[in-house]
Amino acid sequence: MKVIDKIRAAAAGGDANASANGNGCDSSSNSNVVFSFEFFPPKTEDGVDNLFERMDRMVSHNPSFCDITWGAGGSTADLTLDIANKMQNIICVETMMHLTCTNMPVEKIDQALETIKSNGIQNVLALRGDPPHGQDKFVQIQGGFSCALDLVKHIRSKYGDYFGITVAGYPEAHPDMIGSDGFATLEDYHKDLAYLKQKVDAGADLIVTQLFYDTDIFLKFVNDCRQIGITCPIVPGIMPINNYKGFIRMTGFCKTKIPAEVTAALEPIKDNEEAVRAYGIHLGTEMCKKILAHGIKTVHLYTLNMEKSALAILMNLGLIEESKITRPLPWRPPTNVFRVKEDVRPIFWANRPKSYLSRTIGWDQYPHGRWGDSRNPSYGALSDYQFMRPRARGKKLLEEWVAPLKSVEDIYEKFKVYCLGKLKSSPWSELDGLQPETKIINEHLGKINLKGFLTINSQPAVNGEKSDSPSVGWGRPGGYVYQKAYLEFFCSKDKLNAIVDKCKSFPFVTYIAVNKGGSWISNVALTDVNAVTWGVFPAKEIIQPTVVDPASFSVWKDEAFEIWSRGWASLYPEGDPSRMLLEEVQSSYFLVSLVDNDYIHGDIFAVFADL
């Protein structure tokens, strides 16, 4: 979806984050304020891993979009393209990619644009770019463009209306026009405004400004733009002050005016990083309050890949709450233009959403309204990608899951303490710690894990909870959500036989069980799709976003069993007794999906009593 369309929807009183399927939340007092984050490509693999972890946390607060800066040329440009793709399709945030003219002939520009178009990205920030490394002035490359205006014209000419095009605005004029006294002449300032209007007239539909610290300068800039006929939204770029040296370096590079009161406040605390950061949060908050009070309902935060200051400013403004994260669906909706209508998924990948996205990225159509004929789409084959871990998560797994395992009871204990919230990681989860709804039933989970039913996925029964419930809620306000109790676990063949026998006394319980080799035991047909989560909302049809689908379960089981070896056993050396024990469990246990279809009076844990 284009960012300009999100901003227009918010301005009209709708929700800037409502997807095409209409599952976004309704507006509240602050919901028509659009906020967004900017990131840049880190220089190391660890840095990239850390960025995605941080980005994932920040995106949970529902920014309307995030942008990623462009690395001019070579591997850095490739990294930008890769990060943008993962932002859009794995993190699931509307992504805007910067694109510059620096060292970019037209063929490379088109290659970048074709790449992001094929990845479902619709937003570009068109820039001239900084001079190449080691040069003082920008030099047009042979076969390239000399300015952002030419880039905007080219994008519109070749790609029509597919892309939303954003351009940069400079409240104090472009840095090239600012003299040694720190100011642009009035003539140069108006030349820069006229050039900005040319970019808008050529097809840009949004302006994001360079950083500034004098709010009056920004407000004057907006008014001056309106006076010359620029009518598109102008988004203020706010860079929180995180440390003094970085602030001085950035304002010097961008030739940004520092108000006297800001200098006076920083000077006595410049060597106290915590005090500087606290002042930066205060200043950023006050700047945004003044801007919002003037009727401008957009805020773009230059994060410098740091989260605390940006989120603190948004909390101070009442735009987000640390303890309350709204969910349009039980899983984060996709932003890829090709799958924005998707609103149904199998429950099995609930704790591994990135893996699900990577394995379904090639589908021609995505389920909307009903799961439909699940035999039509073909899941992508397992690859190394599904088992790659950020280094920080791998370190956490080593700390929490690698210990001598002398018997299966030691394995039971590991699963139990995870379900009780005493471990923060699991080989079977991409998420950090327990989800809020798991905490409702975690004591029960702990008990059945000690009995040898090793749970990797679950949800409690819910009968008409309000959609804004902090533990189980999702969807727009004023609705009610429902779900059937669900458990997914590994167990031995003997324990499975006991469960199958016990289920004869529970007519509302359905089960599917399969081992690594594909032996199948079930009391449902392969084609029986079971909706296990649904919601009822004002003026909407019933939404059923989560299902148990036996055909998909047969695909998921390969991944689930593979995690025993590649996600856990591989953390031990070859030949280690603990590794051999885990591999034995992998080869002999069954994976079981259990649903209690009586979501009103049922008790799924009663199945495990006396076992």
C-alpha positions as CSV (number, residue, x, y, z in Angstrom):
1,M,0.0,0.0,0.0
2,K,1.3,3.5,-0.8
3,V,2.2,5.6,2.2
4,I,0.3,8.6,0.8
5,D,-2.8,6.5,0.8
6,K,-2.3,5.6,4.5
7,I,-1.8,9.3,5.3
8,R,-4.9,10.3,3.4
9,A,-6.9,7.5,5.2
10,A,-5.8,8.8,8.6
11,A,-6.6,12.4,7.6
12,A,-10.1,11.3,6.6
13,G,-10.6,9.8,10.1
14,G,-9.8,6.2,9.2
15,D,-6.9,4.0,10.2
16,A,-3.6,4.5,8.5
17,N,-2.7,0.9,9.2
18,A,-6.0,-0.7,8.0
19,S,-5.1,-3.3,5.4
20,A,-7.0,-3.9,2.3
21,N,-9.0,-6.6,4.0
22,G,-10.4,-4.0,6.5
23,N,-9.2,-5.6,9.7
24,G,-7.5,-2.6,11.0
25,C,-8.5,-1.0,14.3
26,D,-10.9,2.0,14.4
27,S,-9.7,5.4,15.1
28,S,-9.3,6.9,18.6
29,S,-8.2,10.4,19.6
30,N,-4.7,9.8,18.3
31,S,-5.3,7.2,15.6
32,N,-5.2,9.8,12.8
33,V,-1.6,10.7,13.7
34,V,0.7,8.9,11.4
35,F,4.1,8.0,12.9
36,S,7.0,6.2,11.2
37,F,10.6,5.2,11.7
38,E,13.8,5.4,9.7
39,F,16.7,2.9,9.8
40,F,20.0,2.5,8.0
41,P,21.9,-0.6,6.9
42,P,24.4,-1.7,9.5
43,K,28.0,-2.5,8.6
44,T,28.2,-6.0,10.1
45,E,26.2,-9.2,10.1
46,D,25.7,-8.9,13.8
47,G,24.5,-5.4,13.3
48,V,21.9,-6.6,10.7
49,D,20.7,-9.3,13.0
50,N,20.3,-6.8,15.9
51,L,18.5,-4.3,13.6
52,F,15.9,-6.9,12.6
53,E,15.3,-7.8,16.3
54,R,14.9,-4.2,17.2
55,M,12.8,-3.4,14.2
56,D,10.5,-6.3,15.0
57,R,9.9,-4.9,18.5
58,M,9.3,-1.4,17.2
59,V,7.0,-2.5,14.4
60,S,4.8,-4.2,17.1
61,H,3.7,-0.6,17.9
62,N,2.1,-0.3,14.5
63,P,4.0,2.5,12.6
64,S,2.4,3.4,9.4
65,F,5.6,2.8,7.5
66,C,9.4,2.4,8.0
67,D,12.1,3.5,5.6
68,I,15.6,2.2,5.0
69,T,18.4,4.4,3.7
70,W,20.3,3.6,0.5
71,G,23.9,2.4,0.4
72,A,25.4,3.8,-2.7
73,G,26.9,1.2,-4.9
74,G,28.3,-2.4,-4.5
75,S,27.5,-4.7,-1.6
76,T,25.9,-1.9,0.5
77,A,23.3,-1.3,-2.2
78,D,22.6,-5.0,-2.3
79,L,22.2,-5.0,1.5
80,T,19.6,-2.2,1.3
81,L,17.6,-4.2,-1.2
82,D,17.8,-7.3,1.0
83,I,16.8,-5.4,4.2
84,A,13.9,-3.7,2.4
85,N,12.6,-7.0,1.1
86,K,12.7,-8.5,4.6
87,M,11.1,-5.5,6.1
88,Q,8.2,-5.7,3.7
89,N,7.8,-9.5,3.6
90,I,9.1,-10.9,6.9
91,I,8.8,-8.0,9.4
92,C,5.6,-7.1,7.7
93,V,5.8,-3.3,7.9
94,E,5.0,-1.0,5.0
95,T,8.4,-0.2,3.6
96,M,9.8,2.8,1.9
97,M,13.3,2.4,0.3
98,H,15.6,5.3,-0.3
99,L,17.0,5.5,-3.8
100,T,19.8,7.9,-4.8
101,C,21.6,9.0,-8.0
102,T,25.0,8.5,-6.4
103,N,27.1,6.1,-8.5
104,M,23.9,4.8,-10.1
105,P,23.5,4.6,-13.9
106,V,19.9,4.3,-15.1
107,E,20.3,0.5,-15.6
108,K,21.1,0.1,-11.9
109,I,18.3,2.4,-10.9
110,D,15.9,0.3,-12.9
111,Q,17.3,-2.9,-11.5
112,A,16.7,-1.7,-8.0
113,L,13.1,-0.5,-8.8
114,E,12.3,-3.8,-10.5
115,T,13.6,-5.7,-7.5
116,I,11.5,-3.9,-5.0
117,K,8.4,-4.0,-7.3
118,S,8.7,-7.8,-7.6
119,N,9.0,-7.9,-3.8
120,G,5.7,-6.1,-3.4
121,I,7.2,-2.8,-2.2
122,Q,5.3,0.3,-3.5
123,N,7.2,3.2,-1.8
124,V,10.4,5.0,-2.8
125,L,12.2,8.1,-1.4
126,A,13.8,9.6,-4.4
127,L,17.1,11.5,-3.6
128,R,20.0,13.0,-5.4
129,G,22.3,11.5,-2.7
130,D,25.4,12.6,-1.0
131,P,28.7,13.0,-2.8
132,P,30.6,9.7,-3.3
133,H,33.0,8.8,-0.5
134,G,36.1,11.0,-0.5
135,Q,34.5,13.7,-2.7
136,D,33.3,17.2,-1.6
137,K,30.7,17.7,-4.4
138,F,28.2,15.5,-6.1
139,V,29.2,14.5,-9.6
140,Q,26.8,13.0,-12.1
141,I,27.8,9.5,-13.1
142,Q,27.9,8.7,-16.8
143,G,24.5,7.3,-17.8
144,G,23.0,8.5,-14.5
145,F,20.9,11.4,-13.2
146,S,22.2,14.7,-11.8
147,C,19.3,15.4,-9.4
148,A,16.3,14.0,-7.6
149,L,14.0,15.7,-10.0
150,D,15.3,13.6,-12.9
151,L,14.9,10.5,-10.8
152,V,11.2,11.4,-10.0
153,K,10.5,12.0,-13.6
154,H,12.1,8.7,-14.6
155,I,10.1,6.7,-12.0
156,R,6.8,8.2,-13.0
157,S,7.6,7.9,-16.7
158,K,8.6,4.2,-16.6
159,Y,6.5,2.8,-13.8
160,G,3.4,5.0,-14.0
161,D,1.4,5.1,-10.8
162,Y,2.7,1.9,-9.2
163,F,5.1,3.6,-6.8
164,G,4.3,6.2,-4.2
165,I,7.2,8.7,-4.5
166,T,8.5,10.7,-1.6
167,V,11.0,13.5,-1.8
168,A,13.1,15.4,0.7
169,G,12.3,18.9,1.9
170,Y,14.8,21.2,3.6
171,P,13.3,23.7,6.1
172,E,16.6,25.6,6.1
173,A,17.3,25.0,2.4
174,H,19.5,22.3,1.0
175,P,22.9,22.0,2.8
176,D,24.6,22.9,-0.5
177,M,22.9,26.3,-0.3
178,I,23.9,27.1,3.2
179,G,26.8,29.5,3.6
180,S,29.7,29.6,6.0
181,D,27.5,31.8,8.3
182,G,25.1,28.8,8.7
183,F,22.3,30.4,6.7
184,A,21.0,30.3,3.1
185,T,20.3,33.6,1.4
186,L,16.6,34.4,1.0
187,E,17.1,34.0,-2.8
188,D,18.6,30.5,-2.4
189,Y,15.9,29.5,0.1
190,H,13.2,30.4,-2.4
191,K,15.1,28.7,-5.3
192,D,15.1,25.5,-3.2
193,L,11.3,25.9,-2.5
194,A,10.7,26.3,-6.3
195,Y,12.8,23.2,-7.0
196,L,10.8,21.2,-4.4
197,K,7.6,22.3,-6.2
198,Q,9.1,21.0,-9.4
199,K,9.7,17.6,-7.8
200,V,6.1,17.5,-6.6
201,D,4.7,18.6,-10.0
202,A,6.8,15.9,-11.6
203,G,5.0,13.2,-9.6
204,A,6.1,13.2,-6.0
205,D,3.1,12.8,-3.7
206,L,4.8,13.2,-0.3
207,I,7.6,15.3,1.4
208,V,9.7,14.2,4.3
209,T,11.9,16.9,5.8
210,Q,15.5,17.0,6.7
211,L,16.1,17.0,10.5
212,F,15.6,20.4,12.3
213,Y,15.6,21.5,15.9
214,D,13.8,24.9,15.6
215,T,10.1,24.1,15.2
216,D,9.3,27.6,14.1
217,I,11.6,27.2,11.1
218,F,9.7,24.0,10.1
219,L,6.3,25.6,10.5
220,K,7.4,28.6,8.4
221,F,8.7,26.2,5.8
222,V,5.3,24.4,5.6
223,N,3.5,27.8,5.2
224,D,5.9,28.9,2.5
225,C,5.3,25.6,0.6
226,R,1.6,26.2,0.8
227,Q,2.0,29.7,-0.5
228,I,3.6,28.5,-3.7
229,G,1.0,25.8,-4.3
230,I,2.6,22.7,-2.8
231,T,-0.4,20.9,-1.4
232,C,0.9,17.4,-0.7
233,P,1.5,16.3,3.0
234,I,4.8,17.5,4.5
235,V,6.1,15.1,7.1
236,P,8.4,16.5,9.8
237,G,11.7,14.5,10.3
238,I,12.5,14.4,14.0
239,M,15.9,13.1,15.1
240,P,16.1,12.5,18.9
241,I,19.3,13.5,20.5
242,N,20.9,10.3,21.8
243,N,24.4,11.6,22.6
244,Y,26.1,14.9,22.4
245,K,29.0,14.1,20.0
246,G,26.6,12.4,17.6
247,F,24.3,15.4,17.7
248,I,27.1,17.8,17.0
249,R,28.4,15.6,14.1
250,M,25.0,15.2,12.5
251,T,23.9,18.9,12.8
252,G,27.3,19.9,11.4
253,F,27.0,17.5,8.4
254,C,23.4,18.6,7.7
255,K,24.2,22.3,8.5
256,T,21.2,22.4,10.8
257,K,20.6,25.4,13.0
258,I,20.9,24.7,16.8
259,P,18.6,27.0,18.8
260,A,20.4,28.9,21.6
261,E,18.2,27.3,24.2
262,V,19.1,23.8,23.1
263,T,22.8,24.7,23.3
264,A,22.3,26.2,26.7
265,A,20.5,23.0,27.9
266,L,23.1,20.6,26.5
267,E,26.3,22.4,27.4
268,P,26.3,21.6,31.2
269,I,25.3,17.9,30.6
270,K,27.2,17.1,27.5
271,D,29.4,14.5,29.2
272,N,26.5,12.8,30.9
273,E,25.0,10.5,28.2
274,E,21.9,9.5,30.2
275,A,21.1,13.2,30.9
276,V,21.6,14.1,27.2
277,R,19.3,11.2,26.2
278,A,16.6,12.3,28.7
279,Y,16.9,15.9,27.4
280,G,16.6,14.6,23.8
281,I,13.4,12.8,24.6
282,H,12.0,15.9,26.3
283,L,13.0,18.1,23.4
284,G,11.6,15.7,20.8
285,T,8.4,15.4,22.7
286,E,7.9,19.2,22.9
287,M,8.7,19.7,19.3
288,C,6.2,17.1,18.2
289,K,3.5,18.6,20.6
290,K,3.9,21.9,18.9
291,I,3.8,20.5,15.4
292,L,0.7,18.4,16.2
293,A,-1.0,21.4,17.8
294,H,-0.6,23.2,14.5
295,G,-2.7,20.5,12.7
296,I,0.2,18.5,11.2
297,K,-0.7,14.9,12.0
298,T,2.5,13.1,10.9
299,V,5.8,12.4,12.6
300,H,8.8,10.7,11.1
301,L,11.5,9.6,13.6
302,Y,15.1,9.2,12.5
303,T,16.0,6.4,14.9
304,L,19.7,5.9,14.0
305,N,18.8,2.2,14.6
306,M,18.0,2.9,18.3
307,E,14.6,2.3,19.8
308,K,14.4,3.8,23.3
309,S,14.3,7.5,22.6
310,A,11.9,7.2,19.6
311,L,9.5,5.0,21.5
312,A,9.7,7.2,24.6
313,I,8.7,10.2,22.5
314,L,5.7,8.4,21.1
315,M,4.7,7.3,24.6
316,N,5.0,10.8,25.9
317,L,2.7,11.9,23.0
318,G,0.2,9.2,23.9
319,L,0.6,7.6,20.5
320,I,1.6,4.2,21.9
321,E,1.4,2.4,25.2
322,E,4.2,0.1,26.3
323,S,1.9,-2.4,27.8
324,K,-0.8,-2.3,25.2
325,I,0.0,-3.4,21.7
326,T,-3.1,-3.7,19.4
327,R,-3.3,-6.5,16.9
328,P,-5.4,-6.3,13.7
329,L,-5.2,-10.1,13.5
330,P,-3.8,-12.8,15.8
331,W,-0.7,-12.6,13.6
332,R,0.9,-9.5,12.1
333,P,-0.8,-8.8,8.7
334,P,1.4,-8.8,5.6
335,T,2.2,-5.5,3.8
336,N,3.3,-7.0,0.5
337,V,1.0,-5.6,-2.2
338,F,0.4,-9.1,-3.5
339,R,-0.9,-10.6,-0.2
340,V,-2.6,-7.7,1.6
341,K,-5.9,-9.5,1.5
342,E,-4.6,-12.5,3.2
343,D,-6.5,-13.1,6.5
344,V,-6.4,-16.8,7.2
345,R,-3.5,-19.0,8.2
346,P,-2.8,-22.4,9.8
347,I,-2.2,-22.2,13.5
348,F,0.9,-24.4,13.3
349,W,3.4,-21.6,12.5
350,A,2.0,-19.3,15.2
351,N,5.4,-19.1,16.9
352,R,7.3,-19.1,13.7
353,P,5.6,-16.5,11.5
354,K,8.8,-15.6,9.6
355,S,9.2,-19.2,8.5
356,Y,5.6,-19.3,7.3
357,L,6.1,-16.2,5.3
358,S,9.2,-17.5,3.7
359,R,7.6,-20.8,2.8
360,T,4.5,-19.2,1.2
361,I,6.1,-16.2,-0.5
362,G,5.7,-17.7,-3.9
363,W,2.0,-18.3,-3.8
364,D,-0.2,-16.8,-6.6
365,Q,-3.1,-16.3,-4.3
366,Y,-3.5,-16.1,-0.5
367,P,-6.5,-17.3,1.5
368,H,-9.1,-14.5,2.1
369,G,-12.2,-15.1,4.2
370,R,-11.9,-18.9,4.2
371,W,-8.9,-21.2,4.0
372,G,-10.4,-22.9,0.9
373,D,-8.7,-25.7,-0.9
374,S,-5.5,-26.1,0.9
375,R,-4.2,-28.7,-1.6
376,N,-3.8,-26.0,-4.3
377,P,-0.9,-23.9,-2.9
378,S,2.5,-25.6,-2.6
379,Y,4.6,-24.7,0.4
380,G,8.2,-23.9,-0.2
381,A,10.7,-26.6,0.6
382,L,12.6,-26.4,3.9
383,S,15.9,-24.6,3.5
384,D,18.7,-23.3,5.7
385,Y,16.7,-20.1,6.0
386,Q,14.1,-21.6,8.3
387,F,16.8,-22.7,10.7
388,M,19.0,-19.6,10.7
389,R,19.1,-17.7,14.0
390,P,20.3,-14.2,14.8
391,R,23.4,-14.6,16.8
392,A,21.8,-13.1,19.9
393,R,19.0,-15.7,19.8
394,G,21.5,-18.5,19.2
395,K,23.5,-17.3,22.3
396,K,20.3,-17.3,24.4
397,L,19.5,-20.9,23.2
398,L,23.0,-22.0,24.2
399,E,22.6,-20.5,27.6
400,E,19.1,-21.8,28.3
401,W,18.8,-25.1,26.5
402,V,22.3,-26.7,26.4
403,A,22.8,-28.7,29.6
404,P,23.6,-32.4,30.1
405,L,20.5,-34.5,29.3
406,K,20.7,-37.9,31.0
407,S,17.1,-39.1,30.3
408,V,13.9,-38.0,28.7
409,E,12.8,-36.6,32.1
410,D,15.5,-33.9,31.7
411,I,13.9,-33.0,28.4
412,Y,10.5,-32.9,30.0
413,E,11.9,-30.5,32.6
414,K,13.3,-28.1,29.9
415,F,9.9,-27.8,28.3
416,K,8.2,-27.4,31.7
417,V,10.4,-24.5,32.8
418,Y,9.9,-22.8,29.4
419,C,6.1,-23.0,29.7
420,L,6.4,-21.5,33.2
421,G,8.2,-18.5,31.7
422,K,11.5,-19.2,33.3
423,L,13.2,-19.4,29.9
424,K,13.0,-16.7,27.3
425,S,13.8,-18.8,24.2
426,S,12.7,-22.0,22.5
427,P,14.1,-23.8,19.5
428,W,10.5,-24.0,18.2
429,S,9.8,-20.2,18.5
430,E,11.0,-17.1,16.8
431,L,9.3,-15.0,19.5
432,D,10.7,-13.8,22.8
433,G,9.2,-15.5,25.8
434,L,5.6,-16.6,26.3
435,Q,2.7,-14.8,24.6
436,P,0.1,-13.1,26.8
437,E,-2.5,-15.8,26.2
438,T,-0.1,-18.6,27.1
439,K,0.2,-17.2,30.6
440,I,-3.5,-18.0,31.1
441,I,-2.8,-21.7,30.9
442,N,1.0,-22.0,31.6
443,E,0.5,-23.8,34.9
444,H,-1.5,-26.5,33.1
445,L,1.1,-26.7,30.4
446,G,3.9,-27.2,32.9
447,K,2.0,-30.1,34.4
448,I,1.4,-32.0,31.1
449,N,5.0,-31.4,30.0
450,L,6.2,-33.1,33.1
451,K,4.1,-36.1,32.0
452,G,5.9,-36.2,28.7
453,F,3.6,-34.2,26.5
454,L,6.1,-31.6,25.1
455,T,4.1,-28.6,24.0
456,I,5.3,-26.2,21.3
457,N,2.0,-24.4,20.6
458,S,-1.2,-23.7,22.4
459,Q,-4.1,-21.4,23.0
460,P,-6.8,-21.3,25.7
461,A,-10.5,-21.5,25.0
462,V,-12.2,-18.1,24.7
463,N,-15.9,-17.4,24.6
464,G,-16.7,-13.8,23.7
465,E,-13.9,-11.8,25.1
466,K,-13.8,-8.2,24.1
467,S,-11.5,-7.5,21.2
468,D,-9.4,-5.1,23.2
469,S,-8.5,-7.7,25.8
470,P,-4.8,-7.4,26.5
471,S,-4.3,-11.2,26.6
472,V,-6.4,-12.6,23.8
473,G,-7.8,-9.5,22.0
474,W,-7.3,-8.6,18.3
475,G,-9.2,-6.7,15.6
476,R,-11.1,-3.5,15.8
477,P,-12.7,-2.1,19.0
478,G,-16.2,-3.0,19.8
479,G,-15.8,-6.6,18.7
480,Y,-15.7,-10.0,20.4
481,V,-13.3,-12.8,19.9
482,Y,-13.6,-16.6,20.2
483,Q,-11.2,-19.5,20.1
484,K,-11.2,-23.2,20.7
485,A,-8.6,-24.6,23.1
486,Y,-5.6,-25.9,21.1
487,L,-2.5,-27.9,22.1
488,E,0.3,-29.1,19.9
489,F,2.9,-31.4,21.4
490,F,5.4,-34.2,20.9
491,C,4.9,-37.5,22.8
492,S,6.0,-41.1,22.6
493,K,3.9,-43.8,20.9
494,D,2.7,-45.2,24.2
495,K,1.5,-41.8,25.4
496,L,-0.2,-41.2,22.1
497,N,-2.1,-44.5,22.4
498,A,-3.2,-43.4,25.8
499,I,-4.4,-40.0,24.5
500,V,-6.3,-41.7,21.6
501,D,-8.0,-44.1,24.0
502,K,-8.9,-41.2,26.4
503,C,-10.4,-39.1,23.5
504,K,-13.1,-41.8,23.1
505,S,-14.6,-40.2,26.2
506,F,-14.3,-36.7,24.8
507,P,-16.5,-36.5,21.7
508,F,-15.7,-32.9,21.1
509,V,-11.9,-33.4,20.9
510,T,-10.3,-33.9,17.5
511,Y,-6.7,-34.9,17.0
512,I,-4.1,-35.4,14.3
513,A,-0.8,-37.2,15.0
514,V,2.1,-38.0,12.8
515,N,5.7,-39.1,13.3
516,K,8.8,-38.1,11.4
517,G,8.4,-41.0,8.9
518,G,4.8,-39.9,8.1
519,S,2.7,-42.5,10.0
520,W,-0.6,-40.9,10.5
521,I,-3.2,-41.3,13.3
522,S,-6.3,-39.1,13.3
523,N,-10.1,-38.9,14.0
524,V,-10.6,-36.3,11.2
525,A,-10.3,-36.5,7.4
526,L,-7.4,-35.0,5.6
527,T,-9.7,-32.4,4.1
528,D,-11.4,-31.4,7.4
529,V,-10.4,-27.8,8.0
530,N,-11.3,-26.6,11.5
531,A,-11.6,-22.9,12.3
532,V,-10.1,-22.4,15.8
533,T,-10.1,-18.6,16.1
534,W,-12.8,-16.1,14.9
535,G,-14.0,-12.7,15.7
536,V,-17.3,-10.7,15.4
537,F,-17.1,-7.0,14.8
538,P,-19.5,-4.1,14.1
539,A,-20.6,-3.9,10.5
540,K,-18.3,-6.8,9.4
541,E,-18.6,-10.4,8.4
542,I,-17.2,-12.9,10.8
543,I,-13.4,-13.2,10.5
544,Q,-11.7,-16.5,11.0
545,P,-8.0,-16.0,10.8
546,T,-6.7,-19.2,12.3
547,V,-7.4,-22.8,11.2
548,V,-6.2,-26.3,11.9
549,D,-5.7,-27.8,8.4
550,P,-4.5,-31.5,8.2
551,A,-2.9,-31.0,4.8
552,S,-0.8,-28.1,6.1
553,F,0.0,-30.1,9.3
554,S,1.7,-32.7,7.2
555,V,3.9,-30.0,5.8
556,W,4.6,-28.4,9.1
557,K,5.6,-31.7,10.7
558,D,8.8,-31.8,8.7
559,E,9.9,-28.5,10.0
560,A,8.8,-29.3,13.5
561,F,10.8,-32.5,13.6
562,E,13.8,-31.0,11.9
563,I,14.1,-28.5,14.8
564,W,14.9,-31.3,17.1
565,S,18.2,-31.8,15.2
566,R,19.0,-28.5,13.6
567,G,17.5,-26.3,16.3
568,W,18.6,-28.1,19.5
569,A,20.7,-31.2,19.1
570,S,23.1,-29.4,16.8
571,L,24.0,-27.2,19.8
572,Y,25.8,-30.2,21.2
573,P,29.0,-31.8,19.8
574,E,28.8,-34.8,17.5
575,G,28.6,-38.0,19.5
576,D,27.5,-36.2,22.7
577,P,25.0,-38.4,24.7
578,S,22.6,-35.4,25.0
579,R,22.6,-35.0,21.3
580,M,22.0,-38.7,20.7
581,L,19.1,-38.6,23.2
582,L,17.5,-35.7,21.3
583,E,17.9,-37.5,18.0
584,E,16.3,-40.6,19.5
585,V,13.3,-38.6,20.6
586,Q,13.1,-37.0,17.1
587,S,13.0,-40.4,15.4
588,S,10.5,-42.1,17.7
589,Y,8.0,-39.5,19.0
590,F,4.8,-38.3,17.3
591,L,3.7,-34.7,16.8
592,V,0.1,-34.2,17.9
593,S,-2.4,-31.5,17.2
594,L,-5.4,-31.5,19.7
595,V,-8.5,-29.3,19.5
596,D,-11.3,-29.1,22.0
597,N,-14.2,-28.0,19.9
598,D,-16.4,-27.2,22.9
599,Y,-15.1,-23.7,23.6
600,I,-17.9,-23.0,26.1
601,H,-17.9,-26.0,28.5
602,G,-14.8,-28.0,27.4
603,D,-11.6,-28.6,29.3
604,I,-8.8,-29.8,27.1
605,F,-6.5,-30.5,30.0
606,A,-9.0,-33.1,31.3
607,V,-7.8,-35.4,28.5
608,F,-4.5,-35.6,30.4
609,A,-5.9,-36.4,33.8
610,D,-4.8,-39.7,35.3
611,L,-2.3,-40.3,32.5
